Amino acid sequence: MQRLRHFPLCPFSRSIRLAMLELKLPHELIEESAEAAVPGVRGLELSGDLPILELEDGSAVVGAYAISERFDELMQRGGFDARSVRLFPGSTEDRAEVRRLVDWFHRRLDREITQPMLAEKVWPRLVPGHAVQGPQASALRALHVALRQHLSYISYLSYTRRWLAGDAMSFADLAAAAQLSCLDYLAEVPWDDAPDAKVWYARVKSRPSFRPLLADHIPGLPPPAHYADLDF
């Protein structure tokens, strides 16, 4: 059985957890330390940033981009049930749009919002060597301003399309939901300011694949009451 090395509040790991459940791919989860989830912390001498998919032959695929593309190639070769969710569905142009949005959420949103928020509120409490201190109010205000811009873009996409990248759910939805779910675990998403994004997120959140994420619980860092509430 394949094994996925992850950390519960790693957004990249979360997107692959969702993908594997959507594809109904049997796997075992191996939880790594919080330190392993800090991007770049492993350096070049170790196997890479999370997630890490360990295959049955002993080899490994590292990173959400590489893992998602591997799943897509296997799907095209008939490696999954034809009724399974396609991570990159549609025409060549449709698939390019999925990849564009995956890059937007897993690179830009992560860099601008998720990682700074984790650095402010999570890593100082869970990663050895980080000084324990309260979040800086000015930094959080700036992050909230930037987050509202991303939510506005998600609202636009979800209002003009059935799913973020087009007519079918794709890895773009999973990547966006994975990022936002980490922020939602920290009670940092102003959902009432983005009703269309909230409706889209509720659709993804209600899928069976999302249930294990909603059951995540970091010792000493509990989620807010609404986090696991499908109706917010």
C-alpha positions in Angstrom: 0.0 0.0 0.0 1.2 3.5 -0.8 2.0 5.8 2.1 1.6 9.5 2.3 3.9 11.5 4.6 2.1 14.6 5.7 1.4 17.1 8.4 -2.2 18.0 9.2 -1.8 21.8 8.7 0.4 21.5 5.6 -1.9 22.8 2.7 0.0 20.9 0.1 -0.4 17.7 2.0 -4.1 18.4 2.4 -4.6 18.8 -1.3 -3.1 15.4 -1.9 -5.1 13.8 0.9 -8.2 15.1 -0.8 -7.1 13.9 -4.2 -6.3 10.4 -3.0 -9.7 10.1 -1.3 -11.5 11.5 -4.4 -9.7 8.9 -6.5 -10.5 6.2 -3.9 -6.8 5.3 -3.8 -5.9 3.0 -0.8 -3.1 4.6 1.3 -1.7 4.9 4.7 -1.1 8.3 6.3 2.2 8.9 8.1 2.2 12.1 10.2 5.4 14.0 10.2 6.4 16.7 12.7 5.4 20.3 12.3 9.0 21.1 11.6 8.9 19.0 8.4 6.0 21.1 7.2 7.9 24.4 7.1 8.8 24.9 3.5 12.5 24.4 2.8 13.3 23.3 6.3 14.6 19.9 5.1 17.2 21.4 2.9 18.8 19.6 0.0 20.2 16.7 1.9 16.8 15.2 2.7 14.0 13.9 0.6 12.1 17.2 0.2 9.1 19.2 1.4 5.8 17.6 2.3 3.9 15.8 1.0 5.9 12.7 0.2 4.2 9.8 -1.5 6.0 6.5 -0.9 5.2 3.9 -3.5 5.0 0.2 -3.1 8.3 -0.4 -4.9 10.2 1.7 -2.4 10.5 4.8 -4.5 8.9 8.2 -3.7 7.2 11.1 -5.4 7.8 14.4 -3.6 5.6 17.5 -3.6 1.9 18.2 -4.4 2.6 19.2 -8.1 4.5 16.0 -8.9 2.1 13.7 -7.1 -1.0 15.2 -8.7 0.5 15.0 -12.2 1.4 11.3 -11.5 -2.2 10.6 -10.5 -3.4 12.3 -13.7 -1.0 10.2 -15.9 -2.2 7.0 -14.2 -5.8 8.1 -14.9 -5.1 8.7 -18.6 -3.5 5.2 -18.8 -6.6 3.6 -17.2 -5.0 3.2 -13.8 -8.2 4.4 -12.0 -11.9 3.7 -12.4 -13.1 5.8 -15.3 -15.8 7.2 -13.1 -13.3 8.7 -10.7 -12.8 12.4 -10.4 -10.4 13.8 -13.0 -7.9 16.1 -11.4 -7.2 17.8 -14.7 -10.4 17.4 -16.7 -11.5 18.6 -20.1 -9.7 19.9 -23.2 -6.1 21.0 -23.4 -7.2 24.5 -22.7 -9.3 23.4 -19.8 -6.4 21.5 -18.3 -4.2 24.5 -18.7 -6.6 26.6 -16.7 -6.7 24.0 -13.9 -2.9 24.1 -13.8 -2.9 27.9 -13.8 -5.2 28.0 -10.8 -3.4 25.3 -8.9 -0.3 27.4 -9.3 -2.2 30.5 -8.2 -3.4 28.8 -5.0 -0.4 26.6 -4.2 2.1 29.3 -5.0 0.7 32.8 -4.7 -2.0 32.3 -2.0 0.3 30.1 0.0 3.2 32.5 -0.2 1.2 35.6 0.4 -1.3 34.3 3.1 -1.1 30.7 4.3 2.6 30.5 5.1 2.9 33.9 6.8 -0.2 33.0 8.8 1.2 29.7 9.9 4.5 31.5 10.7 2.6 33.9 12.9 0.2 31.6 14.7 1.4 28.0 14.4 5.1 27.4 13.9 6.2 29.4 17.0 4.1 27.0 19.1 4.9 23.7 17.4 8.3 24.0 15.9 11.4 23.6 18.2 13.6 26.6 18.2 10.9 29.2 17.4 10.3 31.7 20.1 6.8 31.5 21.5 5.1 34.9 21.1 1.7 36.2 20.3 0.8 37.1 16.7 1.7 40.6 15.6 -1.5 42.6 15.1 -0.1 44.7 12.3 1.1 41.6 10.4 -2.3 39.9 10.8 -4.2 43.0 9.5 -2.0 43.1 6.4 -2.7 39.4 5.8 -6.4 39.9 6.2 -6.4 42.6 3.6 -4.6 40.3 1.1 -6.8 37.4 2.0 -9.9 39.4 1.1 -8.5 40.0 -2.3 -8.0 36.3 -2.8 -11.5 35.6 -1.6 -12.8 38.1 -4.0 -11.1 36.3 -6.8 -12.5 32.9 -5.7 -15.9 34.5 -5.4 -15.6 35.7 -9.0 -14.6 32.3 -10.2 -17.3 30.5 -8.3 -20.0 32.9 -9.5 -19.0 32.7 -13.2 -18.3 29.0 -13.3 -19.7 25.8 -11.9 -16.4 25.0 -10.3 -13.3 27.2 -10.0 -11.6 26.1 -13.3 -14.8 25.3 -15.3 -17.7 22.8 -15.5 -16.1 20.0 -13.5 -14.4 19.8 -10.1 -10.7 19.6 -10.5 -7.4 19.8 -8.6 -7.8 23.6 -8.6 -10.7 23.2 -6.3 -8.8 20.9 -4.0 -5.8 23.1 -3.9 -7.8 26.2 -3.1 -9.9 24.3 -0.4 -6.7 22.9 1.1 -5.2 26.3 1.5 -8.4 27.9 2.9 -9.0 24.9 5.2 -5.7 25.6 7.0 -6.7 29.3 7.4 -10.2 28.2 8.5 -8.7 25.9 11.1 -7.1 29.1 12.6 -10.4 31.0 12.4 -8.8 33.5 10.0 -11.2 33.4 7.0 -13.8 36.3 6.9 -16.4 34.1 5.1 -19.2 36.7 5.6 -17.3 39.1 3.4 -17.2 36.6 0.5 -20.6 34.9 0.3 -19.9 33.3 -3.1 -16.6 31.9 -2.0 -18.4 30.6 1.1 -21.0 28.8 -0.9 -18.3 27.2 -3.1 -16.2 26.2 0.0 -19.3 24.6 1.6 -19.8 22.4 -1.5 -16.3 21.2 -1.3 -16.4 20.9 2.5 -19.5 18.7 2.3 -17.8 16.1 0.1 -16.9 12.7 1.8 -13.2 13.3 0.9 -13.2 16.3 3.3 -14.3 14.5 6.4 -10.9 13.4 7.5 -9.6 16.9 7.2 -12.5 18.2 9.4 -11.5 15.6 12.0 -8.0 16.9 12.2 -7.0 18.1 15.6 -3.6 19.6 16.5 -2.8 19.1 20.2 -2.7 22.4 21.9 -4.2 24.1 18.9 -7.9 23.3 18.6 -10.0 24.5 15.6 -12.9 26.9 16.1 -16.4 25.4 16.5 -17.5 26.2 12.9 -14.5 24.4 11.4 -16.2 21.0 11.2 -19.7 22.4 10.8 -20.9 21.8 7.2 -23.4 24.7 7.5 -20.7 27.0 9.1 
